[in-house]
């Protein structure tokens, strides 16, 4: 569901007016370390005095994510004070998301809140904090017959004094745009697969053209179009389902500007997202345990859709083309079989040894399409591609593969800026040899060893010489499994910041 309408602003000092029935005092949030220090070099004030007294009286330990509140029950003219613990100060930079979540949970029953960071955090960590603070308000409950009432919180003022106020205002605007994109990504990824079919995912892309008509156009290809283009790998996946596969092409004219039907992007950055709205494994059927999580196999497309929301909301001056490869992988009499040989759009023949290695099949044709129809400066694809990536990196970092050093450095910088972390992985020729086929040009799996690497090597085979390209395997980071089982919105923050930096280059 859409994020709630939170009004956020940033100021250099807190000004409190007398409370009225229509304008109550805000709940005031301050932060403390586990050694009992209140952060921010805040000026002397009544609420700071109250906070220090509360810290002492409550014996609050200020562990990471802990909070304590003084409700000011006996004084209607005093603001409620919340102290949120950050734990050890030298660990704060890595724990911004947890602190933001704790902050939101502490203030969500208040109508207004004032968050006093003072001079504690720089613009980078401020951006992360705001993004996660808004994200903490996210909920996905529209399928429940009785959804919980909305949180009371509607207004937040952030007090920051470390750098210039204008810089913080700029950071706030971009953080809000990023949070909007992450919310959009989580919405589509969390949706039930009987609702979010490939056609519905393509409709989500079309909605962008309505929401941002000044900068975005969208076109959609169906299976007949893909047949004419020779996209045999994509069709080998989608043919097993009653749901038609779709290719949704989103063009964002942030730099060159739209000019009617003859509009042309100027060497855009290309984003490609794997959009398997449900992955049963096909004939190579997955085990039943955990199969319900395979609705998240369109997490790559969700992240690209969310990124386009974010950059359009931020109005970034950059040209981008995004392509969502939307399909469903199902077993049927029409489904591909292990040992089938199919031909990709660029003429490469592929032996399908495992129909559950389907993501690379829809992506390889999509990568060919982007290169044939655009002149991309760089191509970045995102995909929940391999379980091997989850084993290698868990849920902390996404795997980054690339053939271009500048792209690696730029993505790593965006990763550090947003704390949406990546880890650079290898693409050695020795790994690539594992996907050579005896009966075709290439096979779609490379054996048990280095499964995430050989999947990336497969995609690299479809990148033209000299074309800068990066692949993000987000199988471990796109959603939280187990009891939580919810989309994270990653790597929208990473990609939005990367595009922001490229727009300023």
NORCORVEN-V831844 format. One record per residue. N is the residue number from 1. RES is the residue in three letters. D_LAST is the distance of its C-alpha to the last C-alpha in Angstrom with 1 decimal. Layout:
<<N & RES & D_LAST> <N & RES & D_LAST>>
This chain:
<<1 & UNK & 34.8> <2 & UNK & 32.3> <3 & UNK & 31.3> <4 & UNK & 33.6> <5 & UNK & 32.7> <6 & UNK & 31.9> <7 & UNK & 31.1> <8 & UNK & 28.8> <9 & UNK & 28.0> <10 & UNK & 27.0> <11 & UNK & 29.1> <12 & UNK & 29.8> <13 & UNK & 33.5> <14 & UNK & 36.0> <15 & UNK & 38.5> <16 & UNK & 41.4> <17 & UNK & 43.8> <18 & UNK & 47.3> <19 & UNK & 47.4> <20 & UNK & 48.8> <21 & UNK & 49.7> <22 & UNK & 46.7> <23 & UNK & 44.3> <24 & UNK & 44.9> <25 & UNK & 43.5> <26 & UNK & 40.5> <27 & UNK & 40.8> <28 & UNK & 39.2> <29 & UNK & 37.3> <30 & UNK & 37.0> <31 & UNK & 36.0> <32 & UNK & 38.1> <33 & UNK & 38.0> <34 & UNK & 40.8> <35 & UNK & 42.3> <36 & UNK & 43.0> <37 & UNK & 40.4> <38 & UNK & 38.8> <39 & UNK & 35.1> <40 & UNK & 33.1> <41 & UNK & 35.3> <42 & UNK & 36.5> <43 & UNK & 38.8> <44 & UNK & 42.5> <45 & UNK & 43.6> <46 & UNK & 46.2> <47 & UNK & 43.9> <48 & UNK & 42.7> <49 & UNK & 46.4> <50 & UNK & 47.1> <51 & UNK & 44.3> <52 & UNK & 45.7> <53 & UNK & 49.2> <54 & UNK & 48.1> <55 & UNK & 46.4> <56 & UNK & 49.6> <57 & UNK & 52.1> <58 & UNK & 50.5> <59 & UNK & 50.1> <60 & UNK & 46.6> <61 & UNK & 45.0> <62 & UNK & 41.4> <63 & UNK & 40.5> <64 & UNK & 37.2> <65 & UNK & 37.3> <66 & UNK & 40.7> <67 & UNK & 41.5> <68 & UNK & 44.5> <69 & UNK & 45.3> <70 & UNK & 47.8> <71 & UNK & 48.6> <72 & UNK & 50.4> <73 & UNK & 53.3> <74 & UNK & 55.7> <75 & UNK & 53.6> <76 & UNK & 52.4> <77 & UNK & 50.6> <78 & UNK & 48.5> <79 & UNK & 45.2> <80 & UNK & 45.1> <81 & UNK & 43.3> <82 & UNK & 41.4> <83 & UNK & 40.4> <84 & UNK & 38.0> <85 & UNK & 38.1> <86 & UNK & 35.1> <87 & UNK & 37.1> <88 & UNK & 36.0> <89 & UNK & 33.3> <90 & UNK & 31.6> <91 & UNK & 31.2> <92 & UNK & 29.7> <93 & UNK & 26.0> <94 & UNK & 27.2> <95 & UNK & 29.5> <96 & UNK & 27.5> <97 & UNK & 28.2> <98 & UNK & 31.9> <99 & UNK & 32.1> <100 & UNK & 30.4> <101 & UNK & 33.0> <102 & UNK & 35.8> <103 & UNK & 34.8> <104 & UNK & 34.8> <105 & UNK & 38.2> <106 & UNK & 39.7> <107 & UNK & 38.9> <108 & UNK & 39.0> <109 & UNK & 42.6> <110 & UNK & 41.8> <111 & UNK & 40.9> <112 & UNK & 38.5> <113 & UNK & 36.9> <114 & UNK & 35.3> <115 & UNK & 33.1> <116 & UNK & 33.3> <117 & UNK & 30.6> <118 & UNK & 30.9> <119 & UNK & 28.8> <120 & UNK & 28.8> <121 & UNK & 25.4> <122 & UNK & 21.8> <123 & UNK & 19.2> <124 & UNK & 18.1> <125 & UNK & 21.8> <126 & UNK & 22.5> <127 & UNK & 20.0> <128 & UNK & 21.8> <129 & UNK & 25.1> <130 & UNK & 24.7> <131 & UNK & 23.5> <132 & UNK & 26.6> <133 & UNK & 28.8> <134 & UNK & 28.4> <135 & UNK & 28.6> <136 & UNK & 31.9> <137 & UNK & 33.4> <138 & UNK & 32.9> <139 & UNK & 36.1> <140 & UNK & 37.2> <141 & UNK & 40.9> <142 & UNK & 41.5> <143 & UNK & 43.8> <144 & UNK & 46.1> <145 & UNK & 49.2> <146 & UNK & 48.9> <147 & UNK & 45.3> <148 & UNK & 45.0> <149 & UNK & 44.7> <150 & UNK & 41.3> <151 & UNK & 40.4> <152 & UNK & 41.4> <153 & UNK & 38.1> <154 & UNK & 36.4> <155 & UNK & 34.7> <156 & UNK & 32.7> <157 & UNK & 31.7> <158 & UNK & 29.5> <159 & UNK & 30.3> <160 & UNK & 27.6> <161 & UNK & 27.8> <162 & UNK & 25.6> <163 & UNK & 22.7> <164 & UNK & 22.4> <165 & UNK & 23.6> <166 & UNK & 20.8> <167 & UNK & 18.3> <168 & UNK & 20.7> <169 & UNK & 21.1> <170 & UNK & 17.4> <171 & UNK & 17.7> <172 & UNK & 21.0> <173 & UNK & 19.7> <174 & UNK & 17.1> <175 & UNK & 19.8> <176 & UNK & 22.2> <177 & UNK & 20.1> <178 & UNK & 19.6> <179 & UNK & 23.4> <180 & UNK & 24.2> <181 & UNK & 22.5> <182 & UNK & 24.2> <183 & UNK & 27.5> <184 & UNK & 27.2> <185 & UNK & 26.7> <186 & UNK & 29.6> <187 & UNK & 31.8> <188 & UNK & 31.6> <189 & UNK & 31.9> <190 & UNK & 34.9> <191 & UNK & 36.7> <192 & UNK & 39.9> <193 & UNK & 39.8> <194 & UNK & 42.7> <195 & UNK & 40.6> <196 & UNK & 37.2> <197 & UNK & 38.1> <198 & UNK & 35.7> <199 & UNK & 36.5> <200 & UNK & 35.9> <201 & UNK & 32.5> <202 & UNK & 31.7> <203 & UNK & 33.0> <204 & UNK & 30.6> <205 & UNK & 27.8> <206 & UNK & 29.6> <207 & UNK & 29.9> <208 & UNK & 26.1> <209 & UNK & 26.6> <210 & UNK & 29.3> <211 & UNK & 27.4> <212 & UNK & 24.2> <213 & UNK & 25.9> <214 & UNK & 23.4> <215 & UNK & 20.5> <216 & UNK & 22.1> <217 & UNK & 24.7> <218 & UNK & 26.6> <219 & UNK & 29.1> <220 & UNK & 31.3> <221 & UNK & 33.2> <222 & UNK & 36.5> <223 & UNK & 38.5> <224 & UNK & 40.2> <225 & UNK & 36.8> <226 & UNK & 35.8> <227 & UNK & 39.2> <228 & UNK & 38.6> <229 & UNK & 35.3> <230 & UNK & 37.1> <231 & UNK & 35.3> <232 & UNK & 38.2> <233 & UNK & 36.5> <234 & UNK & 35.2> <235 & UNK & 38.6> <236 & UNK & 40.4> <237 & UNK & 39.0> <238 & UNK & 39.5> <239 & UNK & 42.9> <240 & UNK & 44.7> <241 & UNK & 43.9> <242 & UNK & 45.5> <243 & UNK & 42.1> <244 & UNK & 40.2> <245 & UNK & 36.9> <246 & UNK & 33.9> <247 & UNK & 30.5> <248 & UNK & 28.3> <249 & UNK & 25.4> <250 & UNK & 22.9> <251 & UNK & 20.6> <252 & UNK & 18.0> <253 & UNK & 17.1> <254 & UNK & 14.4> <255 & UNK & 12.8> <256 & UNK & 15.7> <257 & UNK & 18.4> <258 & UNK & 21.7> <259 & UNK & 24.5> <260 & UNK & 27.4> <261 & UNK & 28.6> <262 & UNK & 26.9> <263 & UNK & 23.4> <264 & UNK & 21.1> <265 & UNK & 17.7> <266 & UNK & 15.3> <267 & UNK & 14.4> <268 & UNK & 13.9> <269 & UNK & 13.1> <270 & UNK & 16.8> <271 & UNK & 18.4> <272 & UNK & 22.1> <273 & UNK & 24.6> <274 & UNK & 28.1> <275 & UNK & 30.4> <276 & UNK & 33.9> <277 & UNK & 35.5> <278 & UNK & 38.4> <279 & UNK & 39.0> <280 & UNK & 42.7> <281 & UNK & 42.1> <282 & UNK & 44.1> <283 & UNK & 47.2> <284 & UNK & 45.9> <285 & UNK & 46.4> <286 & UNK & 44.8> <287 & UNK & 47.2> <288 & UNK & 48.0> <289 & UNK & 46.8> <290 & UNK & 43.4> <291 & UNK & 43.1> <292 & UNK & 42.6> <293 & UNK & 39.1> <294 & UNK & 38.2> <295 & UNK & 37.3> <296 & UNK & 34.0> <297 & UNK & 33.3> <298 & UNK & 31.0> <299 & UNK & 28.7> <300 & UNK & 25.9> <301 & UNK & 26.2> <302 & UNK & 26.6> <303 & UNK & 23.3> <304 & UNK & 21.5> <305 & UNK & 23.5> <306 & UNK & 22.7> <307 & UNK & 18.9> <308 & UNK & 19.2> <309 & UNK & 21.3> <310 & UNK & 18.8> <311 & UNK & 15.8> <312 & UNK & 18.3> <313 & UNK & 19.8> <314 & UNK & 16.6> <315 & UNK & 15.8> <316 & UNK & 12.2> <317 & UNK & 10.8> <318 & UNK & 10.2> <319 & UNK & 13.1> <320 & UNK & 14.9> <321 & UNK & 18.4> <322 & UNK & 20.4> <323 & UNK & 23.8> <324 & UNK & 26.5> <325 & UNK & 29.3> <326 & UNK & 32.2> <327 & UNK & 35.6> <328 & UNK & 38.5> <329 & UNK & 40.2> <330 & UNK & 43.9> <331 & UNK & 47.1> <332 & UNK & 49.5> <333 & UNK & 51.7> <334 & UNK & 48.7> <335 & UNK & 46.3> <336 & UNK & 45.1> <337 & UNK & 47.3> <338 & UNK & 46.5> <339 & UNK & 47.0> <340 & UNK & 45.9> <341 & UNK & 43.9> <342 & UNK & 41.3> <343 & UNK & 39.0> <344 & UNK & 35.2> <345 & UNK & 33.5> <346 & UNK & 32.6> <347 & UNK & 36.3> <348 & UNK & 36.0> <349 & UNK & 39.2> <350 & UNK & 39.0> <351 & UNK & 42.0> <352 & UNK & 41.8> <353 & UNK & 43.5> <354 & UNK & 42.5> <355 & UNK & 41.8> <356 & UNK & 40.2> <357 & UNK & 37.3> <358 & UNK & 36.3> <359 & UNK & 32.6> <360 & UNK & 31.6> <361 & UNK & 33.8> <362 & UNK & 32.1> <363 & UNK & 28.7> <364 & UNK & 29.4> <365 & UNK & 30.4> <366 & UNK & 27.5> <367 & UNK & 25.1> <368 & UNK & 27.2> <369 & UNK & 27.0> <370 & UNK & 23.2> <371 & UNK & 23.1> <372 & UNK & 26.0> <373 & UNK & 24.8> <374 & UNK & 21.0> <375 & UNK & 18.7> <376 & UNK & 16.2> <377 & UNK & 13.1> <378 & UNK & 14.2> <379 & UNK & 17.2> <380 & UNK & 17.8> <381 & UNK & 21.3> <382 & UNK & 23.0> <383 & UNK & 26.7> <384 & UNK & 29.7> <385 & UNK & 30.8> <386 & UNK & 33.2> <387 & UNK & 35.6> <388 & UNK & 35.1> <389 & UNK & 31.7> <390 & UNK & 33.4> <391 & UNK & 35.9> <392 & UNK & 33.3> <393 & UNK & 30.9> <394 & UNK & 32.7> <395 & UNK & 31.0> <396 & UNK & 28.7> <397 & UNK & 25.9> <398 & UNK & 24.7> <399 & UNK & 24.9> <400 & UNK & 21.8> <401 & UNK & 22.4> <402 & UNK & 20.1> <403 & UNK & 20.5> <404 & UNK & 17.0> <405 & UNK & 16.1> <406 & UNK & 12.3> <407 & UNK & 12.9> <408 & UNK & 15.5> <409 & UNK & 13.6> <410 & UNK & 10.8> <411 & UNK & 13.7> <412 & UNK & 15.8> <413 & UNK & 13.4> <414 & UNK & 13.4> <415 & UNK & 17.1> <416 & UNK & 17.8> <417 & UNK & 16.0> <418 & UNK & 18.2> <419 & UNK & 21.1> <420 & UNK & 21.1> <421 & UNK & 21.8> <422 & UNK & 21.7> <423 & UNK & 23.5> <424 & UNK & 22.6> <425 & UNK & 25.6> <426 & UNK & 27.1> <427 & UNK & 27.5> <428 & UNK & 30.3> <429 & UNK & 32.4> <430 & UNK & 35.4> <431 & UNK & 34.3> <432 & UNK & 33.6> <433 & UNK & 37.2> <434 & UNK & 38.4> <435 & UNK & 37.5> <436 & UNK & 39.4> <437 & UNK & 42.2> <438 & UNK & 45.7> <439 & UNK & 46.1> <440 & UNK & 42.6> <441 & UNK & 39.4> <442 & UNK & 38.0> <443 & UNK & 39.3> <444 & UNK & 37.5> <445 & UNK & 38.3> <446 & UNK & 38.6> <447 & UNK & 41.2> <448 & UNK & 41.2> <449 & UNK & 39.2> <450 & UNK & 35.4> <451 & UNK & 35.2> <452 & UNK & 31.6> <453 & UNK & 30.7> <454 & UNK & 32.9> <455 & UNK & 31.5> <456 & UNK & 28.0> <457 & UNK & 29.6> <458 & UNK & 31.2> <459 & UNK & 27.9> <460 & UNK & 26.4> <461 & UNK & 29.4> <462 & UNK & 28.1> <463 & UNK & 24.6> <464 & UNK & 24.8> <465 & UNK & 24.4> <466 & UNK & 20.9> <467 & UNK & 19.3> <468 & UNK & 16.8> <469 & UNK & 18.3> <470 & UNK & 18.7> <471 & UNK & 21.8> <472 & UNK & 22.3> <473 & UNK & 26.1> <474 & UNK & 26.6> <475 & UNK & 30.4> <476 & UNK & 30.9> <477 & UNK & 28.3> <478 & UNK & 28.4> <479 & UNK & 31.8> <480 & UNK & 34.4> <481 & UNK & 37.6> <482 & UNK & 41.2> <483 & UNK & 42.5> <484 & UNK & 39.2> <485 & UNK & 38.1> <486 & UNK & 35.2> <487 & UNK & 31.6> <488 & UNK & 28.9> <489 & UNK & 26.0> <490 & UNK & 23.9> <491 & UNK & 21.3> <492 & UNK & 19.9> <493 & UNK & 18.4> <494 & UNK & 16.6> <495 & UNK & 15.3> <496 & UNK & 14.4> <497 & UNK & 12.4> <498 & UNK & 10.7> <499 & UNK & 9.8> <500 & UNK & 8.9> <501 & UNK & 6.3> <502 & UNK & 5.1> <503 & UNK & 5.6> <504 & UNK & 3.8> <505 & UNK & 0.0>>
